[in-house]
Amino acid sequence: PEDVSIVSFDDAKIQEARTVKVLSVVHPKFELGRMTARNLLRMMHDPEWRHHNYAYQFPVAFNAGNSVNDIRFYKAN
């Protein structure tokens, strides 16, 4: 983190065995897949749904990890 900061958007399981834990935004993969499948099925059976707005907001979590230095360090110097 002193030289390079790494940020991820998926909290991938591959990171579990690493000594460097990547800062990550975690999104609800199962819920996103479930809603997508439901909407695709509705679109296949109901032509009106093909013009529906599919914007959704999901709650996300934040795993701080240890791959990013504290930005306050740079602001203070």
MOBEL-V329423 format. One record per residue. N is the residue number from 1. PSI is psi in radians with two decimals (* if undefined). Layout:
BEGIN
n=N psi=PSI
n=N psi=PSI
END
This chain:
BEGIN
n=1 psi=-0.29
n=2 psi=-0.59
n=3 psi=-0.70
n=4 psi=2.39
n=5 psi=2.44
n=6 psi=2.30
n=7 psi=2.49
n=8 psi=2.83
n=9 psi=0.28
n=10 psi=-0.20
n=11 psi=0.89
n=12 psi=2.54
n=13 psi=-0.39
n=14 psi=-0.37
n=15 psi=-0.25
n=16 psi=-0.61
n=17 psi=0.04
n=18 psi=2.61
n=19 psi=-0.52
n=20 psi=2.04
n=21 psi=2.07
n=22 psi=2.34
n=23 psi=2.30
n=24 psi=2.50
n=25 psi=2.21
n=26 psi=2.19
n=27 psi=2.72
n=28 psi=1.54
n=29 psi=-0.80
n=30 psi=-0.82
n=31 psi=-0.71
n=32 psi=-0.76
n=33 psi=-0.71
n=34 psi=-0.81
n=35 psi=-0.66
n=36 psi=-0.80
n=37 psi=-0.76
n=38 psi=-0.78
n=39 psi=-0.67
n=40 psi=-0.74
n=41 psi=-0.71
n=42 psi=-0.69
n=43 psi=-0.61
n=44 psi=-0.54
n=45 psi=-0.25
n=46 psi=1.80
n=47 psi=-0.51
n=48 psi=-0.53
n=49 psi=-0.23
n=50 psi=-0.29
n=51 psi=0.27
n=52 psi=2.60
n=53 psi=2.17
n=54 psi=0.54
n=55 psi=2.14
n=56 psi=2.66
n=57 psi=2.24
n=58 psi=2.55
n=59 psi=2.50
n=60 psi=2.74
n=61 psi=2.92
n=62 psi=2.07
n=63 psi=1.98
n=64 psi=-0.68
n=65 psi=-2.77
n=66 psi=0.46
n=67 psi=0.03
n=68 psi=2.32
n=69 psi=2.76
n=70 psi=2.04
n=71 psi=-0.43
n=72 psi=-0.46
n=73 psi=-0.75
n=74 psi=-0.55
n=75 psi=-0.52
n=76 psi=-0.45
n=77 psi=*
END
